[in-house]
Amino acid sequence: MTAIESPCILVCSIDLKTGYCFGCGRTQNEISNWVSFTGQQRSQIMAELSARLETVERKPRRETYRARLARERAETSK
């Protein structure tokens, strides 16, 4: 069985204004149905998350998984 990539950073709270999670940027529907989406559907949603997170009023206080991986890759490539 392969692991399903997820943008979750365990900051699970929905912005009432936008409907997006403050931590990952997904909607409640996307969060609850994440495992049933196809890989293509998940990739499409993940491509939209950065733009979505710009619209929420409160930003996550901790480093996201994707940001940490990007930082670690940059550090190891130096």
Order of alpha helices (4+ residues) and beta strands (2+ residues): alpha-alpha-alpha
